Amino acid sequence: MRSRGLTPAAGYAAVSRWIAALGLAALLAADLHVTSLHPWADLQRLLGGLVRPDFLAVEAASILYTVAFAVLGVGLGAGAGFLLAIPFARFRSVRIACALLRAVHELFWALLLMQVFGLSATTGILAIALPYAGICAKVYAEIIEEADLAALRALPAGTGTVSAFAYARLPEVAGAIRAYTFYRLECGLRSTLVLGFIGLPTMGFYLESAFRQGRYGEAGAWLLAFYALIGTRRLWVRGWTLPLLAAGSVLVLPATVGAVEIGASLARFLGHDIVPAPLRGAALLAPESWPATGAALWAWFRPILTGQILPGAVQTLVLAQIALVATAVGALLLFPLTSRRFTGPLGRPLGRVLLVTLRSTPEYMLAYVALQLLGPSMLPAILALSIHNAGIIGYLLGRHADGLSYRPDAPRGLNLYAYETVPRLYGQFLAYLLYRWEIILRESAIFGILGVATLGFYVDAAIAELRLDVAAVLILATALLAIAVDALSRALRRSLRIADLPVRLAGPHARPAPEPLTA
Amino acid sequence: MPAAAIQLANASAAYDGRPVLQGIDLTVQPGERVALMGRSGVGKSTLIGLIHAQAPERVALVPQAAALVRTLSVFHNVYMGRLDRNRTAHNLRNLVWPARADLDAVAAVLARVGLSDKLREKAGALSGGQQQRVSVARALYNGRPILLADEPVSALDRVQGGLVLAELARTHETLVMALHDVPLALAHASRIVMIAEGRIVLDAPAARLDAARLRGYYADAESLA
C-alpha cells in the first residue's frame, strides 16, 4: 500500500476491509453461546410488560433524582469543561488531563468515588461531572478553534482580552456550545440510569430491581417513563428553564445512605487504598530500599498484568471489534428508514421514532435485558452495543441522506442506495464509525461488570475484594487502551480527510484564511 | 515635513515559502489618499496586512469580506470599533444592555452610510452590500487617523460606493484602500499605487493619470494570460 497520496476512495475501501477482517477474526475468538433455556418465553414476558406497564409503581421521587443528577453533573462538567477549553489548545498537560478524565467511564468513576463519598449524591454528580468535563473541554475547544475569527482581526489594536472574547469570539461559538451542552444533558440522563445499577437512587436502580425480580410490568413502566423523559427533553430543557432546573436539582438531592466522614475517607483512599500494596509503608525516601521495593512492586504487578490486564484487554478489543462491525452493518441497514427518498413522507416519521428509541435506550440496559434473555456470553453485549450505536449512526446518516441533492433522473430503490446514496455518504459514515470506536471500546470494558471477561470484569472483582490498588491499576490500563484507540481513530480520520467532528450540531463555519507569513 | 504615516522599506511577504510581495518601498504622508490597484491575486490584501502590522494602534481597518459577528446586532458590530477605548465592564454591560449614549453615537455613524434603520437587526440577516456598509461604519466609529480598507465598496454600486468613500475621506486623515474600480479610484484617491507580480510598477499622483492608462495594466495582464 502506498503510504502517501492515497485517494480517499481507495482509503475508504482499505479501512473498511481491515475493520471487517478484524471483526471476523474477533468473531472466531469470541464466546457467543446462548445458555438460557427459554429465551423466547422470557422475551415474550418482557414485551408483555411493555404492553401492560404498571405505571403506579413508578416513583416520582426517583425521576426527580434522575433529572437532578443529570442537571448538576452535566452542569458542573460543562462549566469545568468550558474553563478547561480556554487553555486546552495551548497546554499539553491540560489535553492529557482531559483525555484521562474522559477515558474512564462514568461507572468506573462512580465505583472509585463511592469508596470516598459513599452511596451519596456527591458520588453520582461527580461520576458524571468528571468524565463530562474532559469531553466538553475537548469539544468546546474544537468549536472555539474552528469558529470564524475574521471579526477578531478587525478589532482595534489594544482591545482587552475579555472584551475581544466577549464580542468577537463568544457570539460566534455560543450557539454551537449551547446545542452541544443540551445534547450532553441527554447523554447525562442515560448515564444516571447506569449509576442506578450500582445503587444510586435513580430510575436505573428501580428498573434493575424490577428486572431482577421478574416484575416486567413495572420494568416496562420505568422504561416508558424514561423514554418520555428523554423524548420531551426539548420541551423542558431551554435557556430560561436552566436556572430553575439547577436550583430545583439542588433542593431535591437525596440524602446520603449511611454516615461518611469525607475527610478521613478521602485521606485513607488516596494515602492507602489506591497505593499499590508493596508501596504502603515502604521507606520510599531511603534509596537503599528501592531495589527491594521495586522487586516487590514487580512481583505484585506481574500477575495483574498477565492474569488480568492482558486477557481483559484482549477480550475488550474482541468485543469492541465485533460490536463495531455489527454497528456498521446495522447503521447502513437502518439509515434508509429515516430518509425521505427511501421511506416516503409516511414511513419516515415511523423510522425516525424507531431510531430515536434505539439510541435513547442506554446500551447498558439493553445488555442487561439481553443477558436475562440469552444468558452470560459476549452475545448480549454485542447486541446491546450494536443496536444502540447503529441507532445513533443510522439516525445521523439519515439526516445527511436527506440533505443530498440527486440528479432528476436518479435511479430508485436499491440502485439509488448502492450507486448514489451510500457512495456519497461513505466518508461521513466512516467518520461517525471511527468516532464511535473509542466509545464502543469504553462500553465494552464496562460490560465486564455483567460477566463478560473484559477489563470491567476484573475491575468489578477487585473492588468486590476491596483491592482498590488493583482496581485503580486496571482502570488506568482501560483508560490507556481507550486513549490508544482514540489516537488510532483520529489518525485514520485525518489520513482519510474526514477529521471533522461528527457530533457537531451547529451549521458549517467558513474556515479563516491563513495569515500571511511575513519574511 | 511631518513624520510619515506609513513607511515600508524593502518589505516582502510569503505564503508557505512562496513569495507574494518583494522589495516594496512605500511611504505615505499624513493627508494622502492612496488607492492600491492591480489584478486580483497580486498581493493587495497582503500589502494591507503589512501596513496594518506597521502601526496597528493608529489604524482603523475595513477588512476584505465584512468580517462581522453574524449573531450580534448591527449596533454591537459597529460598537466593536471602540472596544479598546472603553472599560471592559462597560463593554460587557453594552453586550447585554446597550447604553443610551453609545446607541446614539452608533446610530449617527450608521446614518452616514445609510443604515440608520438597521441599528438593532442581526448582522447576519443583512444583505452583502449592507454588511459591507456595517463594516465601513465600524471603521468610521473607530475613528483612528489612518483608514486601511480592503475593497471597502466592492459590493456597492458606483454611486453608493462614491458616497461611502467620501464619508471615509471626511473623517480619516489618511486613506489607504485597495480598489479595483478605476473611475472610483481616480475620483477619490490623490495617489495611485499599481501592483503587479509582487512589485510596485506604478506610483503616481491621480491627477497625472487617466482611466485608459490604468486600464492598460489590467488589459496587459489579460493578454499575457
Chai-1 contact restraints between the chains, C-beta under 6 A:
chainA,res_idxA,chainB,res_idxB,connection_type,confidence,min_distance_angstrom,max_distance_angstrom,comment,restraint_id
A,A150,B,A67,contact,1.0,0.0,6.0,A-B,restraint_1
A,A151,B,A67,contact,1.0,0.0,6.0,A-B,restraint_2
A,A151,B,V69,contact,1.0,0.0,6.0,A-B,restraint_3
A,A154,B,L61,contact,1.0,0.0,6.0,A-B,restraint_4
A,A154,B,P63,contact,1.0,0.0,6.0,A-B,restraint_5
A,A154,B,A67,contact,1.0,0.0,6.0,A-B,restraint_6
A,L155,B,M80,contact,1.0,0.0,6.0,A-B,restraint_7
A,L155,B,L83,contact,1.0,0.0,6.0,A-B,restraint_8
A,P156,B,D84,contact,1.0,0.0,6.0,A-B,restraint_9
A,P156,B,N142,contact,1.0,0.0,6.0,A-B,restraint_10
A,A157,B,P56,contact,1.0,0.0,6.0,A-B,restraint_11
A,A157,B,E57,contact,1.0,0.0,6.0,A-B,restraint_12
A,G158,B,D84,contact,1.0,0.0,6.0,A-B,restraint_13
A,T159,B,L83,contact,1.0,0.0,6.0,A-B,restraint_14
A,T159,B,D84,contact,1.0,0.0,6.0,A-B,restraint_15
A,G160,B,T88,contact,1.0,0.0,6.0,A-B,restraint_16
A,V162,B,T88,contact,1.0,0.0,6.0,A-B,restraint_17
A,S163,B,L83,contact,1.0,0.0,6.0,A-B,restraint_18
A,S163,B,T88,contact,1.0,0.0,6.0,A-B,restraint_19
A,S163,B,N91,contact,1.0,0.0,6.0,A-B,restraint_20
A,A166,B,L92,contact,1.0,0.0,6.0,A-B,restraint_21
A,A166,B,L95,contact,1.0,0.0,6.0,A-B,restraint_22
A,Y167,B,M80,contact,1.0,0.0,6.0,A-B,restraint_23
A,A168,B,V69,contact,1.0,0.0,6.0,A-B,restraint_24
A,P171,B,V69,contact,1.0,0.0,6.0,A-B,restraint_25
A,P171,B,T71,contact,1.0,0.0,6.0,A-B,restraint_26
A,P171,B,L72,contact,1.0,0.0,6.0,A-B,restraint_27
A,E172,B,V69,contact,1.0,0.0,6.0,A-B,restraint_28
A,P516,B,A13,contact,1.0,0.0,6.0,A-B,restraint_29
A,P516,B,T46,contact,1.0,0.0,6.0,A-B,restraint_30
A,P516,B,G49,contact,1.0,0.0,6.0,A-B,restraint_31
A,L517,B,A14,contact,1.0,0.0,6.0,A-B,restraint_32
A,T518,B,A13,contact,1.0,0.0,6.0,A-B,restraint_33
A,A519,B,S12,contact,1.0,0.0,6.0,A-B,restraint_34
A,A519,B,A14,contact,1.0,0.0,6.0,A-B,restraint_35
